[in-house]
Amino acid sequence: DKQLAAPTTAAATLRLFFHDCMVGGCDASLLISSTSSNNAERDADDNRSLPGDGFDVIVRAKTALELRCPGIVSCADILAVATRDLVTMVGGPFYDVRLGRKDSFTSHAIDVKGHLATPNMSITEIINIFASRGLDVKDMVALSGAHTIGFSHCSQFSHRIFNFSTSSQFDPSLNPKFARELQKLCANYTKDEEMSAFNDVMTPGKFDNMYYSNLQKGLGVLVSDQALASDPRTKPFVDLYAANQTAFFRDFAHAMEKVSVFSVKTGKKGEVRHRCDASNNPQAS
């Protein structure tokens, strides 16, 4: 229901899942709200743009589950399963999600920096972040395909389309017609921070391999996306996935299975939260 009412829900939840798992493992630490005494992960700079739809769908699922079987299903498991189900709903691959994660007791914004790839990082920096989590270049390019759904705020790519250099208004790696469309779309982005563009301009609501075909044509919105199509380490995978959606789905599913078991907490290392936005004993955090 939520996906039909708010079509960006799948992309929002997928980002939430990834941003949670890359920082301290898949433990729903990202879902904890900040308090007067603690600045939580979700308020770190790299997480400020995470859309509310993702948080909302997890809260709804948790509420429904707590009414049926209180204290059994962790927020971390809900996030992992909801992500897989939403990806499947918008046309993406089905993959198995192992269960049994516990939720973290704490969440600190200070832990986030350096663990998430940002749009303006070099491909080498991004490869290194993924490698630190046991993910290779193929995993990284396949997971970047998550950008086949969702959007990016104009502020994340404005430097590519306005006054790029002394010789060019926009980044020459962009398709010129596309660059002009983005300039029109983002004309007022400094006044309206919500201005954004779809990451996949051709089929923004469908999980498919169009993202990779777009990159081959200079239709990548973010620097880090477009760079995948030219860097010799990543280009072969972009070309493979653009030509072969089955290969993309297979590698994406495999990489998501790897991500979903990062540093999971079991036993006494975590808890099953009653509410996803607060630990059961908030004083302890």
C-alpha positions in Angstrom: 0.0 0.0 0.0 2.7 2.4 1.0 4.6 1.9 -2.3 1.5 2.7 -4.3 0.7 5.8 -2.3 4.3 7.0 -2.4 6.2 5.6 -5.4 9.6 6.7 -3.9 9.2 4.3 -1.0 11.2 1.4 -2.5 14.2 3.7 -3.3 14.0 5.3 0.1 13.9 2.0 2.0 16.8 0.6 -0.1 18.9 3.6 0.7 18.0 3.3 4.4 19.0 -0.3 4.5 22.3 0.4 2.8 23.2 3.4 5.0 22.3 1.3 8.0 24.4 -1.7 7.1 27.5 0.2 5.9 27.8 1.8 9.4 28.3 -0.7 12.1 26.4 -3.5 10.4 22.7 -4.2 9.7 21.4 -3.4 13.2 18.8 -0.7 12.6 21.0 1.9 14.4 20.0 4.3 11.7 16.4 4.2 12.8 17.1 5.6 16.3 16.1 9.2 16.8 18.4 11.8 18.3 17.8 13.0 21.8 18.9 16.1 23.7 21.9 14.2 24.9 22.8 12.2 21.8 23.1 13.0 18.1 22.1 9.8 16.3 23.3 8.4 13.0 20.2 9.6 11.1 21.2 13.2 11.8 24.8 12.8 10.5 25.5 15.0 7.4 25.6 12.0 5.0 22.1 10.9 6.2 20.3 14.2 6.3 18.8 13.7 2.8 17.3 10.3 3.6 13.6 10.5 2.7 11.0 10.0 5.4 9.1 7.4 3.4 11.7 4.8 4.2 11.5 5.4 8.0 7.7 5.5 7.7 7.3 2.1 6.1 9.5 0.4 8.7 7.6 2.1 11.6 4.3 0.9 10.1 5.5 -2.7 9.7 6.9 -2.7 13.2 3.7 -1.4 14.7 1.7 -4.1 12.9 4.1 -6.9 14.1 4.2 -5.7 17.7 0.4 -6.0 17.9 0.5 -9.6 16.6 3.7 -10.9 18.3 5.3 -8.4 20.6 9.1 -8.5 21.1 9.8 -11.1 18.5 10.8 -9.4 15.2 13.7 -6.9 15.3 13.7 -3.6 13.4 16.9 -4.8 11.6 15.1 -7.9 10.2 12.1 -5.8 9.2 14.3 -3.3 7.3 16.1 -6.2 5.5 12.9 -8.0 4.5 11.0 -4.8 3.6 13.9 -3.7 1.3 13.9 -7.0 -0.5 10.1 -7.0 -0.9 10.0 -3.4 -2.2 12.8 -4.1 -4.7 10.8 -7.1 -5.9 7.6 -5.0 -6.1 9.2 -2.5 -8.5 10.5 -5.2 -10.8 13.9 -6.1 -9.2 15.2 -9.6 -8.4 14.0 -11.8 -5.5 16.8 -13.0 -3.1 16.8 -14.8 0.2 17.1 -12.8 3.4 18.4 -14.7 6.4 16.7 -13.7 9.7 17.8 -13.4 13.3 19.4 -9.9 13.5 19.1 -8.0 16.8 18.8 -4.3 17.0 21.7 -2.1 18.3 21.5 -0.5 21.7 23.0 2.8 20.5 23.4 5.1 17.5 26.0 7.9 17.1 26.2 10.4 14.2 30.0 10.5 14.8 30.3 6.9 13.6 29.0 7.7 10.0 31.8 9.7 8.3 34.0 7.8 6.0 31.8 4.7 5.8 29.4 5.9 3.1 30.3 6.7 -0.5 29.4 10.3 -1.4 28.6 11.6 -4.9 31.8 13.5 -5.3 34.3 10.8 -4.2 36.7 9.4 -6.7 36.1 5.8 -7.9 39.2 4.8 -6.0 37.8 6.1 -2.7 34.5 4.4 -3.4 36.2 1.1 -4.3 38.1 1.3 -1.0 35.0 1.9 1.1 33.3 -1.1 -0.4 36.5 -3.2 -0.1 36.6 -2.4 3.6 33.3 -4.2 3.8 34.4 -7.3 1.8 32.7 -6.1 -1.4 34.7 -6.1 -4.6 34.4 -3.9 -7.7 31.7 -6.1 -9.3 29.6 -5.9 -6.1 30.1 -2.1 -6.0 29.0 -1.6 -9.6 26.0 -3.9 -9.2 24.9 -2.1 -6.0 25.2 1.2 -7.7 22.5 -0.1 -10.0 20.1 0.7 -7.0 20.1 4.2 -8.7 17.8 2.7 -11.3 15.1 4.0 -8.9 15.0 7.1 -6.7 16.3 10.6 -7.1 19.1 13.0 -6.2 18.8 16.5 -4.9 20.0 19.2 -7.3 22.6 20.4 -4.7 24.3 17.0 -5.1 25.2 17.6 -8.8 24.7 21.4 -9.3 28.5 21.9 -9.8 28.2 19.7 -12.9 25.6 21.8 -14.6 26.4 25.4 -13.5 29.8 27.1 -14.2 31.6 23.8 -14.4 34.8 25.3 -15.7 36.2 28.4 -17.5 35.7 26.6 -20.8 32.4 24.8 -20.2 29.0 25.6 -18.5 28.6 21.9 -17.7 30.6 18.8 -17.2 31.6 17.5 -20.6 31.0 13.9 -19.6 27.2 14.8 -19.5 25.1 14.5 -22.6 24.7 18.2 -23.7 20.9 18.0 -24.2 20.5 16.3 -20.8 22.7 18.9 -19.1 20.5 21.7 -20.5 17.4 19.8 -19.2 19.0 19.6 -15.7 19.9 23.3 -15.8 16.2 24.1 -16.4 15.0 21.6 -13.8 17.4 22.9 -11.1 17.3 26.6 -11.9 15.9 27.5 -8.5 17.6 24.8 -6.4 19.3 27.3 -4.0 15.9 28.7 -3.0 14.1 25.3 -3.1 16.3 22.6 -1.4 13.8 19.9 -2.4 14.5 20.3 -6.1 15.7 17.0 -7.4 16.1 14.8 -10.5 15.5 11.1 -11.1 18.7 9.0 -11.0 17.4 7.0 -14.0 15.6 9.5 -16.3 14.2 6.8 -18.6 12.4 4.4 -16.3 12.6 6.1 -12.8 10.0 3.9 -11.2 11.2 0.5 -12.5 14.0 -1.6 -11.2 15.8 -2.5 -14.4 19.2 -2.2 -16.1 18.4 1.1 -17.7 20.7 3.0 -15.3 23.7 1.3 -17.0 22.5 2.1 -20.5 22.0 5.7 -19.4 25.6 5.9 -18.2 26.9 4.8 -21.6 25.0 7.8 -23.1 26.2 10.4 -20.6 22.8 10.4 -18.7 24.3 9.8 -15.2 23.1 12.5 -12.8 25.9 12.1 -10.1 29.6 12.4 -10.8 30.2 9.0 -9.1 27.6 7.4 -11.3 28.9 8.8 -14.6 32.5 7.9 -13.7 31.6 4.2 -13.5 31.2 4.2 -17.3 34.7 5.5 -18.0 37.0 4.1 -15.3 38.7 1.0 -16.7 38.1 -1.0 -13.4 34.3 -0.4 -13.5 33.5 0.1 -17.2 33.4 -3.7 -18.1 30.7 -4.2 -15.5 28.7 -1.2 -16.7 28.8 -2.6 -20.2 27.9 -6.1 -19.1 24.9 -4.9 -17.1 23.7 -2.5 -19.8 23.7 -5.5 -22.3 22.4 -8.1 -19.9 19.8 -7.4 -17.2 19.9 -11.0 -16.0 23.6 -10.7 -15.1 22.8 -7.4 -13.3 20.0 -9.0 -11.3 22.1 -12.0 -10.4 25.0 -9.9 -9.2 22.8 -7.3 -7.4 21.0 -10.1 -5.5 24.3 -11.7 -4.6 25.8 -8.4 -3.3 22.6 -7.6 -1.4 22.8 -11.0 0.4 26.4 -10.1 1.4 25.4 -6.6 2.6 22.5 -8.0 4.6 24.7 -10.0 6.9 27.3 -7.3 7.7 28.3 -7.4 11.4 24.9 -8.6 12.4 24.3 -8.6 16.2 23.0 -11.7 17.8 22.4 -12.9 21.4 23.3 -10.4 24.1 25.0 -8.0 21.6 21.6 -6.5 20.7 17.9 -6.4 21.5 14.6 -6.5 19.8 13.4 -3.0 20.2 9.8 -2.3 21.1 9.9 0.8 18.9 12.3 1.3 16.0 13.2 4.9 16.9 14.4 4.3 20.5 16.3 1.6 22.4 14.3 -0.2 25.1 16.4 1.4 27.8 17.1 4.9 26.4 19.0 5.9 29.5 21.7 3.4 28.6 22.5 5.0 25.3 
